[in-house]
Each structure stands twice: as C-alpha cells, then as structure tokens.
Amino acid sequence: MKGNEEIMKKRINLAGGLALAAIMALLTVMPMHAQVIVDGKPVQVHSGRIRGNVTWTNDRHWVLRGAVFIEEGATLNIQAGTRVVGEAGSVGTLIVLRGGRLNAIGTAAAPIVFTSDQAPGTRARGDWGGIIINGRAPINVPGGIAEGEGDTGVYGGNDPNDNSGIMRYVRLEFAGTEFSPDNELNGIAFQGTGRGGTYEYIQVHMNKDDAFEWFGGSADIKYAVASNTGDDSFDWTFGWNGRAQFLAVAQRGDDADTGIEADNNEFNNELLPRSAPTIYNMTLCGDPTTRFGSESTRGVLLRRGTAGELRNFIVRGFKGVGLEVNGASTVAQANQGSLRLSHWILYGNNAGNLHASAQGLVTSGVFTNMRVGEDAGIGDCFNVDAPDWQPTGIATLAGGQMTPAQPPNDGFFEPVTFVGAFPPKPAVSWAAGWTAFPQS
C-alpha cells in the first residue's frame, strides 16, 4: 500500500447493499493489493494529512479514516456527485485547519454527499464525526484564539475576510459522534471562519449534536436545511457576525432541542466582538406531536447577550415556546436597538408562541410586525420523510398577505416577496432534488 491512500489493485466486486463498514473489515483479511468495487466504483481510504492541491473524484467512494486534516496552504477539491464516507470505528472526520481550504462544489443534479459507512436501515445519528472549518476571523474569546472541541485545531484571528473555501450543494448525514457525555461534534462547525468563503445549498440531516454552529467569525450562509437534528438546528456563540438568508428547520421529537440557540459568550455576556448576525427569511418547524418523543422544545432562544437582526421568520410546531429572549444582557440589546426582530409569524407552538420576556418586547413595540397565532399558510413541514415548507400559494399570509422586510442591498442578500425560507407555490422549492431525508 502506498501512503495514506490505500488503493487495492486486485478487483473484488461487492453488492452495493453491503455497508462500507463491512467492506473495510473485509479488507483486513483480503489479499494485499485487492481493489474493492462498490456500485461500480473503487473504494479509496484516506487518513492523516492532506497537503498540496488534492482532488477527490466522483469515480470512486472516499472513506475518511480517523481525523483527516487539510493543512495550512493545502486545498481539497471534491467533484460534484462524489460520495464521502465517515468510518464509524475510527470516528472519520474532516477538519480544515487555518489556512487550508475545502472546495466541495456539487450541483443540484449531482450533490456531494457525506454519509455513514453503515448499511441503509441501520444508520443513526453519530455514526461518524462531521466537518470542522477553522479560520482566522475574529472571535470574542479572551486572547482571540481558541482550541476546537476534540482536538480539532485552533481557530480565530484578525481577518474577517479569511477564505476557507467553498461548499455548494452538499448533503451531510448521520454525523456528530459523541466523544464523551455532552461532547459531540456538530454537523458543520464554523470555527472562526471568515466571510471570504462561500457556503450555500447545504443540508445537515440526522446529526447527533447541532447541525450548524458558528464559533465566532464572519462566515455567511445561504440556502441551508437542518433536519432531524439531535440538538439545536442552528447555533451561534463567541461573536458570530455573519449573514444568512433562506434557512429551513424540520425537527423530530425523539431527540431535538431548539431551532436556534444564540449566545454572545457564555462566560462573559459583554465580550466583543458581540454576536450580531443578520438573518433574513427563515422557517422553523418543530415536532408538535409525541409520535417520536417528547423533545423539540423551543423555536428560537436568544440569550447571553447576543445581538442581531432577524427578519421574515416563520416559527411553528414546537412543544415549548416559539420565541424566548433570555437574560438581562440580551433584553438590553433589544431595548437599545442592537437586537432587532420584525416580520415574524409564530403559531401552533404548544406552550405558547411568546415567552413572557419576548411578549414584553412585542407589547412595548421593540419587536415590530410580529403576527402571533395567525396561520402562515405553509405546507406539511412535519412530514419527516418529505417536509414541505412552502407557502401553499400567494394568497397565504407567508406567501403575500404580509409584506416582508427587504434585506440590505449589499451583494449577498436577495430581494424577497415572501416571509419564511421559501417562495409560495407554484414556484419550485430551492431544496428540491438535492436534499434527502432518510430516517436510518
């Protein structure tokens, strides 16, 4: 075998239904230089470090064995239609170190899929690690540099325009390995990641911990889906001040927490730079039933001094409240105009649409144009196998009766004619074709 890229040269054809975990086990007893073929493609294993300019092609399956690091100055390019598999036994994980780049550029017809090595029907949250992207953008941790969870590299710096690559039309599923109690990996962790990169059309599905989490930095994201997450769907802390538009959440109540959990800094709520993202057009759907379990607790939890601008939101179907603003520091951000919410529709949240703290900000007029208890008129977003977030037509509240807030004209945001993440039918959903929602 040559280096870390273990290409076996004697062909052994295996049925596509066999889990790659079983295939990897077979390699230990097969002859040296055997080449395993699955679904007509060879299986190639990578471990250790990626240096230089490397391309993973779509004519083979790529297996992450253990923590695979993209080093400073290196670039990993992944072709459209490529399948990347995280090996369960070694906690396969892909980590971009500061100064490295990941260019995973799929298409709607040929997305890049990061998935489990277990057989369909046996896959579960936490089968493998996930993706960590370390950058040199500012964070509000004292000293400006932090160490990622699970020895995933240092992050932070003073370059908000740092570029860690491109992710487009990427689906990541069944990740989030638990290293120890309350220490799991996120689906995608943006750790001090800068706005020089591009992140759009990304789905994180069935992750054990948060689907998307920003640890400071300034990375932007557009067209993102978090589905059946085991903890929070979108999470930020340590001073994230990026931009986001068109975000969708669908939860399953067997293991879910909030749709958004937002912090400035847990240990000192007033540290700067303060978390202050700008987010337009988001639809969050919890699980209001006990079909799968008793979880899926809150729609949006803003706490620990976060600021930000959040507009054109739909929040429905959570077992707890739809919106909670927690803590004196966070309420102060709202009262002084640094935490701005408007053009929201909250309905069908089982413990009430507004927590008392949020109700006070709505009643006083700090948060404006908040429609509470009115049906937004969107589709069946509680269908875990095929969630539908689209307004049923332009005559619905989300489709056109409520005039949306227009986002900044800054080259990132797109003008909108609807509230929530999706245009009304009969327009085609931007999530169609490249997303998938397998339960195991």
N, C-alpha and C positions, 0 to 999 in steps of 0.2 A: 504494500500500500504506500501511496505517495503523500506525505504531509498530512494535513487535516482533511483533504478531500478524498474520501475513501470510495473510489470508483472500482467496482468489482468487474472483472473483464470476462468471465465466463457467464453466459446468459442463463438465467433461471427465471422462467416466466411464472408469475403468480396471479391468481384471480384478484380483480380489483376489490372484492369484498373483504379481503384479508386485511386486518388492521396493520398499519405500518409498525406498530409496536411489536407485533408478532414477527414481522419481516426482519426487524432489527435483531430480534432474538435468534432468528434462524441464521443470520449472518455469522454468529459466533460458532456455529457448528458446520457451516458450509465450507467448501474448499477455498483457499486463498485465491484471489483474483476472480471470484464469481461476480457476475453482474446481475443484480436483481431488477426485473422488469415488472412494473405495476401499471395496469391500464395502458400498456404500450409504451411506457416511459421508464427510463432507468431511475433508480433511487440514488441520490447522492447525499452524503452526510458531511456537515461542516461543523467543526468545533474550534474553540480558541479564538484567534485574532484574524481580522480582515485588514490587509494592508494594500495600499495602492488603489488602483481602479479595477473593480471586480464586477462582473455581470453574472447574475443568475438567470438562466434562460428558461423559457417555458417548455422546452422539450424534455424536461426531467422534473422529478419531485425532489425538493430540497429539504433536508432534515436538520433542524437545529439541535445539536447535542450539547447540553450544558449552556453556559453563558457564552454567547458569541458576541465579541466586541468589535465594532467598527472604529478603528483607531483614528487619532488625530491625523488629518491630511488624507485619509482614505475615503473612498466612495463606494458604496454598494448600490449597484443598479439592478432592479428586478423588473423583468419584462412583463408586459400585460399577459394575463392568463396563467401566470405561474402559481403553483401551489407550494407553500412553505409550511412544514410540519414541525411543531414543537414536540420533542421527545419527552414523554412523561417521566421516565425513570431517571433522567439526568436534569430535569427541570429546564428544558430548552427555552432560551430567552434571547431576544435580540436587543443589544444595547448600543446606542450611538454615543460614543464619547465626545467630549467637547472638541470641536474642530473636525469631527467626522461628518459624513453625510449619508443619508439613506434616500435614494431616489426610487420609490416604489410607485411606478406610474402605470396603472391599469386603464381600462376603458369600461364603459357601461356594458359592452358586449363581452368583454374579457377582463373581469376584475381580478386583482391579485388576492388570493385567499390564504390567510394564516390560520391554521387549524390544529386540532388534536391528532395524535397518532393512534387513537383508539378507534375501534370499528364503529360506524354509524349504528345508533341504537344503544351504545354503551358509553358514548362521550358525555362529559359532565363539566361543570364549572371547575376551574382549577387544574385541568389536565396538564397544562404547561405554563410557562411564565408570562409572556406578553412582550411589549415593545417599550423601551425606555429611551427617551431622546434628551440627552444632556447638552445644554448650550451655555453661552456666555452672556446672556441677557441679565439685567439686574433682578435681584431678589431682595426681600427685606429681612433676611436672616442676619444677625449681627456678624460683621466681618465680610458679608457679601458672598460667601462661598459656603455651600452645604454638601453633605455626603448623602447620596441616594440610599433608599432602603435596600437592604440585601446586598450591599457592596456593588451597587450598580453605577458607581462613578461619582465624581464631584461635578457640581454644576453651579452656575452663577457667574457674574462678572459685570462689565460695564458697557456692553454692546447690545442695545435693544434691537439692532438690525442684524444680529447674528443669523447665519443661514445654516440650518442643519439638514436641508434637502427638501424633497417633495414627496407627499403621499396623496395619491389621487385614485379614486375607485379601488379602495382597499377594504376588504372584509376580514375581521379578526374575531375568532370564536373559540369558546371553551378554554379560555386562559385564566390567569390570576392565581397561580399556585400559592398556597398558604405555607410560608416558611415556619411560622410559629403562631400561637393564638394572637389574633388581631394584627398580624403582619403578613398581608397578602400583597401580591403585585397587582397593579392596575392593568387594565387592558392596554391603554396607551398613556404613559406618564410623560408629560412635557415638563422637564426639569430645567428651569432657567432657559427655556427655548426662545429664540428670537423671532421677530416678525419677518426676517428675510426668507424664511422657508414658506412653502405652500402646503396647506392641509385642507383637502376638500373631497367630498364624496367618500366618507369613511363610515363604516358600521362596526361597532363593537357589540358582540352578541354573546350572551351566556358567560359573562366574566364573573369570577368569584368576588373580586373587590370592585372598586369603582371602574366604570367603563372608560371615562376620560377624566384625567386630573391634571391641573396646572399647578406646579410648584413655582410661583413667581413667573418671571419672564413676560414676553410680549407676543407670543405666538397667536396668530389668528386662525380661525377655522370656519368653514362654510359647508353646508350640506352634510350634516352628521347625524347618525342614528345610534342611540343607545337602547338596546333591547334585552329584556330579561336579565338585567344586571343583579348580582348578588348583594351589592351595597348601594352606593349612590351612583346615579347615572352620569351626572356632570358635577365636578368638584373643583374648587379652586382655593388656594391659600398662598401665603408668602409673597403677596404683592403682584398677582397677575393683572395685567392691564391691556390684554389683547382685545381683539374684536371678533364677533361671531354673528352669523346670520344663518337662518334656516336649520334649526336643531329640533330633533324629534326624540321623544322618550316613550317607550312602552315597557311596563313592568309586569312581573309575575310574582304573585304574593307568597310563594314558598320561601323566597329569600331576597328581600329588597328593602332599601331604606328610602332615602329621599330622591326626588327627581333632580334637584340642585341642592348641594350643601356648600355654602360660600363663606369663607373666612378671610380676614386680613392676615392676622398672625395669632395663633392660639396662645402664645406665651406673653405677648405684649400687643394688645389690640391697636396701639397707636403707631407702630413702626412704619417707616416709609422706605421705599415707595409703597403706597397703600394699594391693596387690591381694588381695582376700579375698571372692570371690563365694560365694554359697550356691546350689548347683545340685542338684536332685533329679530323678531319672528321665530318664536319657539312654541311647540306644542308638547305638553307633558301629560301623559296618560298613566295613571296608576292602575292598580288592580283592586276594584271596589268589592270583590267577592271573596269568599273563603274557599273557592274551588281548589286552589293550590296551597293556600295557607293564610296566615293572619298578618303577614307583613305587607309592605308598600305603604309606608306610614305618613309621609308628608310630601307635598308637591315641591315647595320652594322654602328653604331655610336660609335666611340671610343673617349672619351672626359675626361676632368677634371683630367688629369694626370695619367690615367690608363696605366699600362704596361701589358705584357703578351706575350704568344707565341700561335699564331693562324695559323694552317696549314691545308691544304687539305679541303678547303671550296668551296662550290658552292653557288652563290648568284644570284637569277634571279627574275624578275617579280614585282619589287617594283615600285611604281609610282614616287618616288624620286630617289635619287642616290643609288647605290649599296653599296658603302663604303665611309664614311666620317671620317676624323681624325680631331677633333675639339680642338682648343686651343693650346697656345704656350707650355704649360706643357706637353701635350700629344705628340705633334710633337717632343719635346725634348727627350721624352722617346724613340721614334722611332730612332732618329738620334744617340743616344748613345747606341743603341742596346738592350734596355730593353723592347721595344715593337717590336716583330718580327712577320712578316706576310710573308708567302710564299705558293706556290702551291694553288692558288686560280683561280677559273673560274667565271667571272662576265659577265652576258649577259642579254639582254632583260629588263633592268631597264629603265623606261620611261624617267627619267630626266638625264640619263647618268649613266654609270657604276662606274665612279670615280669622287668624288668631287675634286675640284682643289687642296685641301690640300693633299689628297691621291694621286692624279696624280703626284704631285711633288715628293712624296716619291717613287713612282714607277719609274718615269723617272730618278731619281738620283741613283737608284739601292739599296735603303734602303730596300724596299719591293721587293722580288725576285720571279721569276717564276709566274708572275701574267698574266693569259690569259684573255684578255678583248675583249668582243664582239664575242667570239667563243662559239658555242652551245655545252653544256656539254653532250647532248645526254641522258637526263634523261626523265622519263615518265611524265604523266599528273599530276603534283603536284598542279594544280589549281582546281582540282575537289574537292570541299569542302566536298562532301559526301564520297569520297574514294580516297584521294590523293595518288599518286604514285610517289615516289621519286627515284625509282631505275633506274640506267642506263639501257638502252634498250638492251645492250649487251657489251661484252668485247671489241668490235671494236670502241666504242664511246670514246670521249675524257675523260669523267669521269670514264669509265669502264676500260681503259687500255692504251690509247694513251699517256696520261700524267702520267709519273711515280710519284707516291705520295711520300711525305716526310714520312720517318719512325719515329714513335714516340719513346720516350725513352723506353728502356728495363728495366722497374722498377717494374714489377709485376702487375701494374694496366693497362697500355696500351696494346693493341693487335697490332701485325704487320698487315699491310694492303697492298692490291694490287690495290686500287681504291681511287679516290678522291670523297669527299662527304660522307654522312652518311651511304650509303647502298651499298652492293656489286651488281655487274651487274647481270641481268637476264642471265640464268635461276635459279640462286641461290635464295633461299627462303628469303623473307624480314624478318628481325628480328621484325618488327612491326605487322606481320600477326597474326591474331587470337585473340589477347588480346586487341587491340585498337578498338575504335569505334568513329564515327563522326556524331552523331545526331545533327540536327540544332535547335531543340527545344524539 
